[in-house]
């Protein structure tokens, strides 16, 4: 799979995730003819919202930027989803109880055109058929989990046991400091396939729906806080019968 990152969603800078809670919820609905919708809701914590407001007052110093695949404003959404047959149906940003809320809905006529947008610049999802002739969609979650945690430090061979122990203790202390910052982190991704699921690695599955949920506990389990998480650990995969499916596979 041509996924440089687990691309939920786009690389999210560590500064975003460590500035209070961050919640993300996305749902991709894929129809048999390749059309469908992508809906999303992002909630940025109070600290991040304050930083965004300060940046706007200073002329955009803290804006998400042209190179980011994480939209923070309605204008970001409109810029992100551009291409043939793609239409932004809704894009709304508002502050609720001190937190920045961004909701959007994008309709597309060809999912392959959607996958060419900036949203998926860090890892294009792939539509294929397996040996059984089933339709398979593989995608990442836009770099979620990268930039988190404290990578384990390599110990020089000539370092004394005392210094090695001190470095280990410092790393453990840094990870302990980070855990409370990540308690508000929650990312949920749902894929709705054209037909009922046959196989998937989703955390929850029902009918056509496959859902993956990543919170601080899950990322800790995957080794994200130690900087050991393999991007393949957050790849999402769902398969269904190809009966009646007329969409084009990934070129």
FILOBA-823925 format. One line per 5 residues: their letters; for each residue x, y, z of C-alpha. Coordinates in steps of 0.5 Angstrom, whole numbers. Layout:
% FILOBA-823925
A) X Y Z ~ ...;
END
This chain:
% FILOBA-823925
XXXXX) 0 0 0 ~ 3 7 -2 ~ 2 10 5 ~ 8 14 7 ~ 4 15 14;
XXXXX) -2 12 17 ~ -6 18 14 ~ -12 20 22 ~ -12 24 18 ~ -6 29 15;
XXXXX) 0 30 19 ~ -3 33 26 ~ 3 37 29 ~ 5 35 36 ~ 3 42 38;
XXXXX) -4 41 36 ~ -5 35 40 ~ -1 37 46 ~ -5 44 47 ~ -11 41 50;
XXXXX) -16 36 48 ~ -17 34 41 ~ -22 30 38 ~ -23 28 31 ~ -29 24 28;
XXXXX) -29 22 20 ~ -34 18 16 ~ -33 16 9 ~ -39 13 6 ~ -37 10 -1;
XXXXX) -43 8 -6 ~ -42 2 -11 ~ -41 7 -17 ~ -35 11 -13 ~ -39 17 -11;
XXXXX) -40 18 -4 ~ -39 23 2 ~ -34 25 7 ~ -36 28 14 ~ -32 30 19;
XXXXX) -32 34 26 ~ -26 37 29 ~ -26 39 36 ~ -20 43 39 ~ -18 44 46;
XXXXX) -19 51 49 ~ -11 52 49 ~ -11 51 42 ~ -17 55 40 ~ -14 61 44;
XXXXX) -7 60 40 ~ -11 60 34 ~ -15 66 36 ~ -8 70 38 ~ -5 67 31;
XXXXX) -11 70 27 ~ -10 77 31 ~ -3 77 29 ~ -4 76 22 ~ -4 69 21;
XXXXX) 2 67 25 ~ -2 61 28 ~ -6 59 22 ~ -6 52 19 ~ -2 53 13;
XXXXX) -2 51 6 ~ 2 45 7 ~ -2 42 13 ~ -8 37 11 ~ -11 38 18;
XXXXX) -17 43 17 ~ -18 48 22 ~ -23 53 19 ~ -28 53 14 ~ -24 56 9;
XXXXX) -18 51 10 ~ -24 46 8 ~ -26 49 2 ~ -18 50 0 ~ -17 42 2;
XXXXX) -22 39 -2 ~ -21 41 -10 ~ -22 37 -16 ~ -27 34 -21 ~ -34 32 -18;
XXXXX) -32 34 -11 ~ -37 39 -8 ~ -36 42 -1 ~ -43 42 2 ~ -42 44 9;
XXXXX) -36 48 12 ~ -38 51 19 ~ -33 53 25 ~ -35 56 31 ~ -33 56 38;
XXXXX) -37 53 43 ~ -35 53 51 ~ -28 56 49 ~ -27 50 44 ~ -26 51 37;
XXXXX) -31 46 33 ~ -30 45 26 ~ -36 41 22 ~ -36 39 14 ~ -39 35 9;
XXXXX) -36 34 2 ~ -40 30 -3 ~ -36 27 -9 ~ -37 23 -16 ~ -31 19 -16;
XXXXX) -27 17 -10 ~ -21 17 -13 ~ -21 24 -15 ~ -23 25 -7 ~ -16 21 -6;
XXXXX) -12 26 -10 ~ -14 32 -6 ~ -9 35 0 ~ -13 31 5 ~ -9 25 3;
XXXXX) -3 28 1 ~ 1 24 6 ~ -2 17 4 ~ -6 16 -2 ~ -12 10 0;
XXXXX) -12 4 -5 ~ -18 1 -8 ~ -17 -6 -10 ~ -19 -13 -11 ~ -17 -19 -7;
XXXXX) -16 -26 -9 ~ -23 -28 -8 ~ -25 -22 -12 ~ -28 -18 -6 ~ -27 -10 -6;
XXXXX) -22 -8 -1 ~ -20 -1 1 ~ -14 0 5 ~ -12 7 8 ~ -9 10 14;
XXXXX) -11 16 19 ~ -6 22 16 ~ 0 21 21 ~ -4 21 27 ~ 0 18 32;
XXXXX) 7 21 29 ~ 10 26 33 ~ 7 24 39 ~ 11 21 45 ~ 18 21 47;
XXXXX) 23 17 42 ~ 27 12 46 ~ 34 15 46 ~ 40 10 44 ~ 45 9 49;
XXXXX) 53 11 47 ~ 57 5 48 ~ 62 9 52 ~ 56 12 57 ~ 57 10 64;
XXXXX) 51 5 67 ~ 50 11 72 ~ 49 16 66 ~ 45 11 62 ~ 40 10 68;
XXXXX) 39 18 69 ~ 37 18 61 ~ 32 13 62 ~ 29 16 68 ~ 29 23 64;
XXXXX) 25 19 59 ~ 20 16 63 ~ 19 23 67 ~ 18 26 60 ~ 13 21 58;
XXXXX) 9 21 65 ~ 8 29 64 ~ 5 28 57 ~ 0 23 59 ~ -5 28 62;
XXXXX) -4 32 56 ~ -6 27 52 ~ -12 25 56 ~ -17 29 52 ~ -15 26 45;
XXXXX) -20 22 41 ~ -20 20 34 ~ -25 16 31 ~ -25 14 23 ~ -31 10 20;
XXXXX) -32 7 13 ~ -38 5 10 ~ -37 0 4 ~ -42 -1 -2 ~ -44 -8 1;
XXXXX) -44 -12 8 ~ -37 -13 11 ~ -33 -19 9 ~ -27 -18 13 ~ -24 -12 17;
XXXXX) -19 -10 22 ~ -24 -5 25 ~ -25 -4 32 ~ -32 -4 31 ~ -36 -7 25;
XXXXX) -44 -8 23 ~ -47 -9 17 ~ -43 -4 12 ~ -40 0 17 ~ -33 -1 20;
XXXXX) -30 4 25 ~ -23 5 29 ~ -22 9 35 ~ -16 11 38 ~ -15 15 44;
XXXXX) -9 16 49 ~ -10 9 52 ~ -10 6 45 ~ -4 10 43 ~ 0 8 49;
XXXXX) -2 1 48 ~ 1 1 41 ~ 7 5 43 ~ 6 12 41 ~ 8 15 48;
XXXXX) 15 11 47 ~ 16 13 40 ~ 16 6 38 ~ 9 6 34 ~ 10 3 27;
XXXXX) 5 7 22 ~ 3 0 20 ~ -1 -1 26 ~ -6 4 25 ~ -7 2 17;
XXXXX) -15 1 16 ~ -17 -4 12 ~ -24 -6 10 ~ -27 -11 5 ~ -34 -13 2;
XXXXX) -37 -17 -4 ~ -36 -13 -11 ~ -43 -15 -13 ~ -46 -9 -16 ~ -40 -5 -16;
XXXXX) -38 -1 -22 ~ -33 4 -19 ~ -26 4 -21 ~ -20 1 -18 ~ -14 5 -16;
X) -10 6 -22;
END
